């Protein structure tokens, strides 16, 4: 018998994290990946202005970061043409999802999301005792109509949608998302995750409406801005809704260096455009590599490509693992039929050269293994 007693809820939860990180895999395997193109990170890195800001702020890291994120919220407000009161900063979108779950969920409360969507959201819902109701994807997209119907029937506290979507890279146009936002039922809060919004084509993200108390929009500096390691995300919403974060958030959760990096990155619009161009060029090369090997790259509005392997999840998992054995870190969706795909994010030219060399070998190995199994 232990000398401590966790809550009954915690005692029933698995001691795990939503993702097995590449570092964990490297430690288990005993070698470093040649190409790290599986975590949807921005391999092109942060703005030089952000690097300079981090270096300067490092000298001040003996001080806590501003617990009100005043300057960063002011900058974001000016960028989006809203009031600072409409913005809250936190430890990446992951941190914001944890706060939202804590703010709104009591044990047994219903939450609606898509089967196979971002698993960290599910992790936080489970951690606060919420009950998840899953809606299947339709044609590799989150099914907005079915999600909305489920939220109404289940009287869900939260409805989670990502646009563009992870893990498929699919997206809905502005009109479709706006219609969803207008139809959110009373008593439900729509969590609209727009982590990949900077990569999306024009006409994807609806204009901000901070009068709507049923929608909370989440964005991040982890993707297009190349600051995943700094953990800076933010919520945009109604001022009254945003104030609720102050009751539960970790006020010193985003450090001084991270805040300085985000402010500088936001200002460097020229570098952001350069990154978007680099990502677009890289994704085109990944599409070409996939097609050369008889695989089908799916359309994407993100910084990664979901590649249809043409068979089932068992085959895709075998291909993913064959690439990992060859030093290439990639991932795949975890739910059928999405798991017929592997997912590869934009990489440097050396990453893509490594992928181009290894993919035919990996495919040959997996196809040979499957043929032997059938025999």
Beta strands, then each sheet from edge to edge (+ up, - down):
strand 1: 35-36
strand 2: 87-90
strand 3: 110-114
strand 4: 131-135
strand 5: 158-162
strand 6: 189-193
strand 7: 215-220
strand 8: 233-236
strand 9: 296-297
strand 10: 304-308
strand 11: 328-329
strand 12: 341-345
sheet 1: 1+ 11+
sheet 2: 2+ 8- 7+ 6+ 5+ 3+ 4+
sheet 3: 9+ 10- 12+
end
